Amino acid sequence: MVQAMVSVRTSMVSETAVLNDGKIKAAKARESAYRLGDSRQLYLLITPSGGKHWRMNYTFGRNSAGKLVQKTLSFGSYPAVSLLDARAKRDEAKRVLSQGRDPTEERRAVERAEALERQNSFRAATEAWFELQSGWSLQKLRESAMENEGKWSHLHADIWTVDPLARWSAVHSRDVWVSLERDVLPVIGDEPIAKLKAPAILALLRNVENRGAIETAHRLRQRISAVFVYGIAAGLCDSDPVATLSKALKPVPESKHQPSIVDEQPDQAGRITAVRQMLLDCEAQRCRAQTKLALRLLALTAVRPGDLIGARWTEFFDLGGNEPTWIIPAVRMKGTKARKDSSDFDHHVPLSMQAVDVLNQLRRLTGKFLFCFPGERQANRPISENTLRALLIRADYHQRHVPHGFRAAFSTIMNERAKELGNDGDRAVIDLMLAHVPQALGERNSPGTLVSGSEDAYNRAAYRPRRRQLAQEWADILFDGFWPAETLLDGPIRWAATGPGRPR
């Protein structure tokens, strides 16, 4: 065993008394550094600036000349490290020396282990996993956000995308990262991934549950589990402690479909009458003509509200011809990243005569802008979906019908009509018009596996003539006898903010 020996510095003034707090507090700075000795080689170094630092000199091993090597251990500064704490550190160092080990190297090993743990933190693993799935560079994202006062939008994801062939769409990537930064990383981000256990993560998920976000808690569990799976593959941890935590969470409540006015009606005639009356009620409201035209076009096309409000004039073709069509780029459509990245999955919306009428009148209002429905305050951004929702609420359809409800109305009425007319093949056509991802039918005529991409493309092309016929039939059902779209341009915009006239 290597013999440890204690050495002191002869260049300093020496005091030999055993220390107490009174002596330490009374010690004043001098022109040169000096030490106050305590028992068993512990001393306090007093610097000219008044600092008081715990030290212990010792020798360990020999150099190439065969002489003992003198070393110094630092235990921190007083009063942050008390006299009792310093003595405990000294005793631990002496214990290590008695075992023939160097306390300085032991400390460095601990520091290296701690640094490795920080490097292998849950945050580091999460960022590596996220960048792999999203194709984003988080460093570039943060740099971009700093230039915009910390704000960022997935619409600018091209700036920080380094792998365009990654699995996730920009919208999904945004949702995942925002949820992790909000609910997960502030709680467990700095913990070593290998030391995280199920109870700590369950407590995190319980906090999310307690604010009523039960479905969010389940999604977070899935994302945390995916990080652990990545960590196992990368050699950062040995197991996934949250793999079975879903059984410890509250069950996800059954999803409520978005309300549609057709839900209130038991028969086909009642559904059609209810939709037409709702359109009449909304168009009788005082608001911008652009908003009424947007609602009318949404009803006619049954596209998703997000696809409508983001519509650009460059997406419309042959409005004066025989086959007017709205082509919504796949990148703006709901679906997987693979579908979004391929123009083969652009959504072709055949336009009825009534829809063309709406667009012709709308062009008089917004034709000079990029968006068909630009915002009132910022023309370079589209209106919010809440604009249409607010119109429905003002027309007394709160929780009875939402913008997305036109899709349910179209599907319900047109499928029932196909059944009545014996046109069973229209069901697949209607699904294509709603941009549903097609599924093959099983033996019991129920949806099964997804059809192949080539079959999907063939169906979308083959059914296009029938889609145009159904679009016109739907428009005729909705707007038979209605006033032309031009009439909406002359209606009152809104009530005055003050003065008589506003209903009480």
Secondary structure as the mmCIF struct_conf table of DSSP 4:
data_model
#
loop_
_struct_conf.conf_type_id
_struct_conf.id
_struct_conf.beg_label_comp_id
_struct_conf.beg_label_asym_id
_struct_conf.beg_label_seq_id
_struct_conf.end_label_comp_id
_struct_conf.end_label_asym_id
_struct_conf.end_label_seq_id
HELX_LH_PP_P HELX_LH_PP_P1 VAL A 2 ALA A 4
STRN STRN1 MET A 5 MET A 5
TURN_TY1_P TURN_TY1_P1 THR A 10 SER A 11
BEND BEND1 MET A 12 MET A 12
STRN STRN2 VAL A 13 GLU A 15
BEND BEND2 ALA A 17 ALA A 17
HELX_LH_PP_P HELX_LH_PP_P2 VAL A 18 LEU A 19
HELX_RH_AL_P HELX_RH_AL_P1 ASP A 21 ALA A 26
BEND BEND3 GLU A 31 SER A 32
STRN STRN3 TYR A 34 GLY A 37
BEND BEND4 SER A 39 SER A 39
TURN_TY1_P TURN_TY1_P2 ARG A 40 GLN A 41
STRN STRN4 LEU A 42 ILE A 46
HELX_LH_PP_P HELX_LH_PP_P3 THR A 47 THR A 47
TURN_TY1_P TURN_TY1_P3 PRO A 48 SER A 49
BEND BEND5 GLY A 50 GLY A 50
STRN STRN5 LYS A 52 ARG A 62
TURN_TY1_P TURN_TY1_P4 SER A 64 ALA A 65
BEND BEND6 GLY A 66 GLY A 66
HELX_LH_PP_P HELX_LH_PP_P4 LYS A 67 LYS A 67
STRN STRN6 LEU A 68 SER A 77
TURN_TY1_P TURN_TY1_P5 TYR A 78 ALA A 80
BEND BEND7 VAL A 81 VAL A 81
HELX_RH_AL_P HELX_RH_AL_P2 LEU A 83 SER A 98
TURN_TY1_P TURN_TY1_P6 GLN A 99 GLY A 100
HELX_RH_AL_P HELX_RH_AL_P3 PRO A 103 GLN A 119
TURN_TY1_P TURN_TY1_P7 ASN A 120 ASN A 120
STRN STRN7 SER A 121 SER A 121
HELX_RH_AL_P HELX_RH_AL_P4 PHE A 122 SER A 134
STRN STRN8 TRP A 136 TRP A 136
HELX_RH_AL_P HELX_RH_AL_P5 LEU A 138 MET A 146
TURN_TY1_P TURN_TY1_P8 GLU A 147 GLY A 150
HELX_RH_3T_P HELX_RH_3T_P1 HIS A 154 ILE A 159
TURN_TY1_P TURN_TY1_P9 TRP A 160 TRP A 160
STRN STRN9 THR A 161 THR A 161
BEND BEND8 VAL A 162 VAL A 162
TURN_TY1_P TURN_TY1_P10 PRO A 164 LEU A 165
BEND BEND9 ALA A 166 TRP A 168
HELX_RH_AL_P HELX_RH_AL_P6 ALA A 170 ASP A 183
TURN_TY1_P TURN_TY1_P11 VAL A 184 VAL A 184
HELX_RH_AL_P HELX_RH_AL_P7 LEU A 185 ILE A 188
TURN_TY1_P TURN_TY1_P12 GLY A 189 ASP A 190
BEND BEND10 GLU A 191 GLU A 191
STRN STRN10 PRO A 192 PRO A 192
HELX_RH_3T_P HELX_RH_3T_P2 ILE A 193 LYS A 195
HELX_RH_AL_P HELX_RH_AL_P8 ALA A 198 ASN A 210
TURN_TY1_P TURN_TY1_P13 ARG A 211 GLY A 212
HELX_RH_AL_P HELX_RH_AL_P9 ILE A 214 ALA A 233
TURN_TY1_P TURN_TY1_P14 ALA A 234 GLY A 235
BEND BEND11 LEU A 236 LEU A 236
BEND BEND12 ASP A 238 ASP A 238
TURN_TY1_P TURN_TY1_P15 PRO A 241 THR A 244
HELX_RH_3T_P HELX_RH_3T_P3 LEU A 245 ALA A 248
BEND BEND13 LEU A 249 LEU A 249
HELX_LH_PP_P HELX_LH_PP_P5 LYS A 250 PRO A 259
HELX_RH_3T_P HELX_RH_3T_P4 ILE A 261 GLU A 264
BEND BEND14 PRO A 266 ASP A 267
HELX_RH_AL_P HELX_RH_AL_P10 GLN A 268 GLU A 283
TURN_TY1_P TURN_TY1_P16 ALA A 284 ALA A 284
BEND BEND15 GLN A 285 GLN A 285
BEND BEND16 CYS A 287 CYS A 287
HELX_RH_AL_P HELX_RH_AL_P11 ALA A 289 THR A 301
HELX_RH_AL_P HELX_RH_AL_P12 PRO A 305 ILE A 309
TURN_TY1_P TURN_TY1_P17 GLY A 310 GLY A 310
STRN STRN11 ARG A 312 ARG A 312
HELX_RH_3T_P HELX_RH_3T_P5 TRP A 313 GLU A 315
STRN STRN12 PHE A 316 PHE A 317
TURN_TY1_P TURN_TY1_P18 LEU A 319 GLY A 320
BEND BEND17 GLY A 321 GLU A 323
STRN STRN13 THR A 325 ILE A 328
HELX_RH_3T_P HELX_RH_3T_P6 ALA A 330 ARG A 332
BEND BEND18 MET A 333 GLY A 335
HELX_RH_AL_P HELX_RH_AL_P13 LYS A 337 LYS A 340
TURN_TY1_P TURN_TY1_P19 ASP A 341 ASP A 341
HELX_RH_3T_P HELX_RH_3T_P7 SER A 343 PHE A 345
HELX_LH_PP_P HELX_LH_PP_P6 ASP A 346 ASP A 346
STRN STRN14 HIS A 347 PRO A 350
HELX_RH_AL_P HELX_RH_AL_P14 MET A 353 THR A 366
TURN_TY1_P TURN_TY1_P20 GLY A 367 LYS A 368
BEND BEND19 PHE A 369 LEU A 370
STRN STRN15 PHE A 371 PHE A 371
BEND BEND20 CYS A 372 PHE A 373
STRN STRN16 PRO A 374 PRO A 374
BEND BEND21 GLU A 376 ARG A 377
TURN_TY1_P TURN_TY1_P21 ALA A 379 ASN A 380
BEND BEND22 ARG A 381 ARG A 381
STRN STRN17 PRO A 382 PRO A 382
HELX_LH_PP_P HELX_LH_PP_P7 ILE A 383 SER A 384
HELX_RH_AL_P HELX_RH_AL_P15 GLU A 385 ARG A 394
TURN_TY1_P TURN_TY1_P22 ALA A 395 ASP A 396
TURN_TY1_P TURN_TY1_P23 HIS A 398 ARG A 400
TURN_TY1_P TURN_TY1_P24 PRO A 403 HIS A 404
HELX_RH_AL_P HELX_RH_AL_P16 GLY A 405 LEU A 421
TURN_TY1_P TURN_TY1_P25 GLY A 422 GLY A 422
TURN_TY1_P TURN_TY1_P26 ASP A 424 GLY A 425
HELX_RH_AL_P HELX_RH_AL_P17 ASP A 426 MET A 433
TURN_TY1_P TURN_TY1_P27 LEU A 434 ALA A 435
HELX_LH_PP_P HELX_LH_PP_P8 HIS A 436 PRO A 438
STRN STRN18 GLN A 439 LEU A 441
TURN_TY1_P TURN_TY1_P28 GLU A 443 ARG A 444
BEND BEND23 ASN A 445 ASN A 445
STRN STRN19 PRO A 447 LEU A 450
HELX_LH_PP_P HELX_LH_PP_P9 VAL A 451 SER A 452
HELX_RH_AL_P HELX_RH_AL_P18 GLY A 453 ALA A 462
TURN_TY1_P TURN_TY1_P29 TYR A 463 TYR A 463
HELX_RH_AL_P HELX_RH_AL_P19 ARG A 464 PHE A 479
TURN_TY1_P TURN_TY1_P30 ASP A 480 GLY A 481
HELX_LH_PP_P HELX_LH_PP_P10 PHE A 482 PRO A 484
HELX_RH_3T_P HELX_RH_3T_P8 ALA A 485 ASP A 490
BEND BEND24 GLY A 491 GLY A 491
BEND BEND25 ALA A 497 GLY A 499
TURN_TY1_P TURN_TY1_P31 PRO A 500 GLY A 501
BEND BEND26 ARG A 502 ARG A 502
#
